[in-house]
Amino acid sequence: MLTTAITYLALGLSAVAILTTMILKIGASMRDCPQNGPAAKVVSVTTATGFAAIGTGGVLLTGAALPLAGESMNIALPPAIGFVILCLGLGFLRAMEALRSNLPVQTSA
């Protein structure tokens, strides 16, 4: 049971770390733009921090339900990981949408 919990936490939290790093790298590439550079830095750090906090909370909440499987905890591990990865992927898409929508739009005069 302990190895299953450690495996779950390692996979779930590493997925959060990888996706948070991707948000920061995408924000770093947006910082090269002369129009939105300073704003992109602030928005990407804020978005990555929010994603990491909510994603970690989701991983921990789903992991808290694993002991309810009882003796079949090893069988419940793949669906739990799949659910968490699906939720993190949807959260990542929403974070990217928030990153793009919070940057100032330049209008041509």
C-alpha positions as CSV (number, residue, x, y, z in Angstrom):
1,M,0.0,0.0,0.0
2,L,2.8,2.4,0.8
3,T,4.6,1.7,-2.5
4,T,1.4,2.4,-4.4
5,A,0.9,5.7,-2.6
6,I,4.5,6.7,-3.3
7,T,4.2,5.7,-6.9
8,Y,1.0,7.7,-7.3
9,L,2.5,10.8,-5.6
10,A,5.7,10.6,-7.7
11,L,3.8,10.3,-11.0
12,G,1.2,12.9,-10.1
13,L,3.5,15.5,-8.7
14,S,6.1,15.1,-11.4
15,A,3.3,15.7,-14.0
16,V,2.5,18.9,-12.2
17,A,6.2,20.0,-12.1
18,I,6.6,19.2,-15.8
19,L,3.5,21.1,-16.9
20,T,4.4,24.1,-14.6
21,T,7.9,24.2,-16.2
22,M,6.3,24.2,-19.7
23,I,4.1,27.2,-18.7
24,L,7.2,29.0,-17.5
25,K,9.1,28.1,-20.7
26,I,6.3,29.3,-22.9
27,G,6.2,32.5,-20.9
28,A,9.9,32.9,-21.3
29,S,9.6,32.6,-25.1
30,M,6.8,35.3,-25.0
31,R,9.2,37.6,-23.0
32,D,11.3,38.1,-26.1
33,C,8.5,40.1,-27.7
34,P,9.3,43.8,-27.5
35,Q,5.6,44.7,-27.1
36,N,4.5,42.3,-24.4
37,G,7.8,41.3,-22.7
38,P,7.4,42.7,-19.2
39,A,3.7,41.8,-19.0
40,A,4.4,38.2,-20.3
41,K,6.9,37.7,-17.4
42,V,4.4,38.6,-14.7
43,V,1.5,36.8,-16.3
44,S,3.5,33.6,-16.9
45,V,4.8,33.4,-13.3
46,T,1.3,34.1,-11.9
47,T,-0.3,31.5,-14.2
48,A,2.3,28.9,-13.4
49,T,2.0,29.5,-9.7
50,G,-1.8,29.1,-9.8
51,F,-1.6,26.0,-12.0
52,A,0.9,24.4,-9.6
53,A,-1.2,25.2,-6.5
54,I,-4.4,23.9,-8.0
55,G,-2.8,20.9,-9.7
56,T,-1.0,19.8,-6.5
57,G,-4.3,20.1,-4.7
58,G,-6.0,18.0,-7.3
59,V,-3.3,15.3,-7.1
60,L,-3.6,15.2,-3.3
61,L,-7.4,15.1,-3.2
62,T,-7.5,12.2,-5.7
63,G,-4.7,10.4,-3.8
64,A,-6.8,10.8,-0.6
65,A,-9.5,8.6,-2.3
66,L,-7.0,5.8,-3.1
67,P,-7.3,4.1,0.3
68,L,-11.0,3.7,-0.3
69,A,-10.1,1.0,-2.8
70,G,-8.9,-1.2,0.1
71,E,-7.0,-4.3,-0.9
72,S,-7.4,-3.5,-4.6
73,M,-5.4,-0.3,-4.4
74,N,-2.9,-1.6,-7.0
75,I,-5.8,-2.1,-9.4
76,A,-7.1,1.5,-8.7
77,L,-3.7,3.1,-9.4
78,P,-3.9,3.3,-13.2
79,P,-7.4,4.8,-13.4
80,A,-6.5,7.3,-10.6
81,I,-3.3,8.3,-12.5
82,G,-5.3,8.5,-15.8
83,F,-7.9,10.7,-14.1
84,V,-5.2,13.0,-12.6
85,I,-3.3,13.3,-15.9
86,L,-6.6,14.1,-17.8
87,C,-7.5,16.8,-15.2
88,L,-3.9,18.3,-15.3
89,G,-4.0,18.4,-19.1
90,L,-7.3,20.2,-19.1
91,G,-6.0,22.6,-16.5
92,F,-2.9,23.2,-18.6
93,L,-5.0,24.1,-21.6
94,R,-7.0,26.6,-19.4
95,A,-3.7,28.0,-18.1
96,M,-2.5,28.6,-21.6
97,E,-5.8,30.3,-22.5
98,A,-5.4,32.5,-19.4
99,L,-1.8,33.3,-20.3
100,R,-2.8,34.4,-23.8
101,S,-5.9,36.3,-22.8
102,N,-4.2,38.3,-20.0
103,L,-1.5,39.8,-22.3
104,P,-2.3,43.3,-23.6
105,V,-3.5,43.5,-27.1
106,Q,-1.9,46.0,-29.4
107,T,-4.3,47.8,-31.6
108,S,-3.1,49.5,-34.8
109,A,-4.1,53.1,-35.1
